[in-house]
Amino acid sequence: MTENMITLTIDSETVQVPKGTTVLKAAEKLGIHIPRLCYHPKLSLEGACRICVVQVEGFSSFLTACSHEVWEGMNVQTNSPEIRQARRDIVELLLDNHPMDCQTCDRDGICELQKQAYRLGVRERLFEGKRKRFPIDDASESVVRTPEKCILCGRCIRVCKEVQGVHNLSQHGRGFETVVGPANLGKMDDSACIQCGQCINVCPTAAFLEKDHTERVWQALALPRDVKHIVVQPAPSIRAAIGECFGMPIGTPVTGKLITALRRLGFDAVFDTNFGADLTIIEEANEFLRRMSGDGPLPLLTSCSPGWVSFLEKFYPEMIPFTSTCKSPMSMLSTLSKTHYAEKKGLRPDQVYMVAIMPCVAKKFEAARPEHAMEDGTPYTDAVLTTRELAWMIKSYGIDFQNLPDGEFDRPLGISSGAADIFGATGGVMEAALRTAAVKLTGDELGPLVFEDVRGVTGLKEATVNVAGKEINIAVSNGLTNAKTILEAVKSGGKQYHLIEIMACPGGCVAGGGQPYPPFDMDVLDPQLPKLRAKALYQIDHDKQLRRSHENPAIAHLYAEFLGEPNGEKAHALLHTHYHARMPRGIK
Amino acid sequence: MANQVADFFERLKARAHAALADSGDANRIKIQIGSATCEHAAGSLEALDEFQKHIQASGRDDIIIHQTGCTGRCSKEPIVGITVPGKMPVKYERVDRALVHKIFSSHIQKGQPLAEHALDGSLDDVAELEFIFCYGRRCTTGQTLKHAFDRKLKEANLPAGRVKTSHVRCFGACSDETEGKCTHVLVNPHQVFYRIACEQDLDDMLEMHARNGEVVERLRAPEKPITQDFYQTYGDIHFFNHQNRIAMRNSGIVDPESLEEYIRFGGFQALGTVLGKNDPEWVINEVLKARLRGRGGGGFLTGKKWQMAHQQPEKTRYLICNGDEGDPGAFMDRGMLESDPFNIVEGMIIAAFAIGAQHGFYYIRAEYPLAIKRIQKALDACRAAGLLGKNIMDSGWDFDLEIRLGAGAFVCGEETALIRSIEGKRGQPKVRPPYPVVRGLWGKPTCINNVETFANISAIINYGGEWFANQGTSESGGTKVFALAGNVKETGLVEVPLGTPLSKVVFNIGGGVKDDKALKAIQTGGPAGGFIPASQADMEVDFGPLAKAGSIMGSGGMIVLSEDDCMVDLSKFYLSFTQEESCGKCTPCREGTTRMLEILEKITSGRAEMGDLDKLERLARLCQQTALCGLGRAAPNPILSSLKGFKDEFVEHIVDKKCKAKKCVALIRYQIDPETCIGCTVCARNCPVECISGQRKTAHVIDQERCVKCGQCFEVCRFDAVERV
């Protein structure tokens, strides 16, 4: 063991670390945080920003702490005057080629570049000169690319390639004119982008942001009530994360406060996407059972994650027949709001204005899909706000979120089971489906509730569940690189899978592309983040009376009153969708 | 195995010699024409065409055309050599169609060479015999013996035009055994190579050979020196005599498209030796002994690199030849690839054997079509001859090579960027370590060497590592090829032993500064190199001293600067290149070079303040210390070295707003001296912005407000009335 340990000195302190440790990690062991911008522990090494440079005895030039492994007797200085000046100058060089519109920037106060400039002491500008000029690309429904704010750290490129397997982004041009964008510097909407928004999450600045829907929501909320009836639905993951934006610890469940905040903002009805989730389970479980009985291809692939659906259509169109035709919970609830709910309220469908609060930016794209629109072309979902956008609206309105009293969802579209809450975590859809499927297959109303095998933030989980004497092979993946692995396994035909849950974002919806930026001492892809948020969801589930989707009385009532049979004709018309191959221009 | 390889090589050699003998060319008049990109550009193809027409028209079948590569004598191209059997070849310079006609009718038809067109005036002083003494570092008695021989010749009263003497920088014939004891003499055109030690030897050489034309057998050197072939052809050219041709020994004498000719000049003997011995460690050891340093600029010991690659646990290994020569003004790699491609191929095969690579790549920039064509032809010929592919030379060992083209980004000359380019990715450097020898192409151990490095390998194997080491300094063995350019009289590719003083290259080979102006500095290493001030011109050229002086060896650019050059302007020129070519990956290089260029632009346009100099230096140091790759770290070298040696000039630009060299347009002004101006109106008629006014026969005036400082008036004035101040 000891021969695998290295002893070195960092800032006159001796530290022992395992062989292969980088200087950056060794310094962390001593409690020294070496500044970094391009470095990301979950992504490959870039070594581009150079602000993590340190002085090492015996070397005339500085070494990057992120890339150099320690060696025996190494003597490192992390804060000599020379190093401090070099880091300061590097950050200034980045600022010199940056719009410097911090006060009007979406990430003011939560920007890593701004933070580094402050920490490293850039108090005057010595080298200012010309600045790169590139147009903003806001053609995509979900992601806005502002290349002038890009500092070329390459995190977006790496997350898109290494975590999501999409390879949509790369650098173009060279030198001072280098710019990150999709192939041939086309527009994002015309690229391989699957709108997952992970580029937004890892971006240290505002070079990638979600498409803003707050303005249209403010405007809708200002309309007279006889013109529009404004309905809102927050997704499960929102309640587990939005508290972070108001200084609450990660993983604090805030369902009640969230509801009150939404009411204060002026929404007429506050429904719960969870209701849609329960409904999805009914439809999907029925679809699954039908296919299990020999009527259709297996495995069944879930379809709640719009980033995954986009990935399916762009990269695996041959897998479309396997994918559940169920709309996502958001879309189901939106559809019901503008049909059943409107009818009962005596409103025309177009009088209802549906705002969805999602942890996801791909939902903005999903909402705009024609498959999710009424016959006249108006979308069922009118606006999709990310968690970040909603948090900003609450702050902007002046609502003291932390001290809000708890509110309750409106009925009937606000009633849900615990199975719906866990939709936000990777494996949650699977667990919810298994809870219902187990009951349906065994007829035993007290079937299993907790499926430990599918919990946890691991990227790819596989299990065999024995239900009513049937072996069901399941797989759960998050992060699309893992989806690729499982899809390739399905295609190669080695093992028969029955049900596969796929979520686009690493860690599931709780770590979606629209979720709050993590605090500065935590990296975006840190598995701790989805773990803590998911823990909140499992807690909510645990504390609920209703734990299975089919036990939701409002759902049963809905079928009886409006939809008819699960998977029936009406249900199919309203709650199901279809997919088609979508290739970026030029690719057949 | 040794026998099989030896047999293979003997058969190969026999076939090559037979093929050459069958052609019967030895007894014909040979017209040698340089054929390389530079020669073509200078017009060698037209000369070739004209010669072909003349031969056809004359109906003579005793004349052949022999195309060779390029010797590197750039300013005198196209070069044509005429060899009449038994006579010293005559080389002509700047041969155009008209001169071809003269050469053909006078020299070839009538046997009367044209002295006025001979290369470097080599026919101004001809003799039947030329005795060329070696002045090499180890032939310490060379100079004394030559002087003694000259004295004896004078006393001997030989007929005029019988004998002349000269010397070369080094034949490379020395060994420990001969050091300090004797010297070497090549006698042209008899192609006899002597090793002489004492007065008696001189007397014999004089009496027997000089007077009677008999070869003194007892004085013949035991081995043919590496450069003999070259100096048999070019021994009378001053430009080459101060060089030492090892890497470029065949350039300009061998037909680059003929495997047979390469074999005649000793080709593939080294590979035969290596495969016969079948011991990679022996090869690595020889290269280590040779102290061969990477000629791409970094100067890492080649043997060490090979050793590291050889020791990797991973057995799939790659070899890459870096032919992505991107420095402006550098063309030594192109020269060698075009002029002696088989030598590079042989060097690569040997390297592959040493490191245990199964596959190799030539990475050549796409802008070198002729080099690519010739390397491809060489690879095809080697494959057909059993020198590449399966079971090389019957040794049972397999290795193959293919060409990959570089798309022209300067940064792809950096090894990690080059690897990514071969992998089909964006050509950008990666953080090191891990170094390519550990994890390179497709994650496998990869050895990358420069073209010139490979060009030296066969010589090291044939003549031994120690011999090679002795050609250079105690730090680095062998020679280095430089691209000599700038304000120097003679430009071209020059190969000199490492350790040669810079001034000798400039003055002895280059003939001194153009227009005999004062030498200001020598810039080495291309755009990432630095300026060596004239006061340090005696510096020995080697990796260490250059780095110490703030420059680099780089790939070997050497630009001579005179008092006509402005250091600020030159720094700006080089930096604008690196700024333009920065890949954009790391902050200090991408942003820093842009800011430094902005400051330099401020200085050259007279808008700078003294504080800008500190900022410039601060950014330059930042880039040097924190950039990701070697290119970025070296990018500020021109600035740092000019600030070190020529800070006064910067201050002059900033404080006095003056450019002494008159290069910085914003700081100069054109005016007309009313005393000298005769009012001829030529300047006014040539001014593109019509800002010169004045009546005929009266002094003209330039409107400074509208003047764009193009300098047209200055150029066209026949009375020197336009002044540049």
Interface residues (C-beta under 8 A of the other chain):
Chain A: L45 E46 G47 A48 C49 R50 I51 V53 S60 S61 F62 T64 S67 H68 E69 Q85 A86 D89 I90 L93 L94 D96 N97 L126 F127 G129 K130 I151 L152 G154 S170 Q171 G173 R174 G175 F176 E177 T178
Chain B: A409 V411 R426 Q428 K430 V431 P433 Q579 E580 E581 S582 C583 G584 K585 C586 T587 P588 R590 E591 G592 T593 T594 R595 E598 I599 K615 R618 L619 L622 Q624 Q625 T626 A627 L628 R633
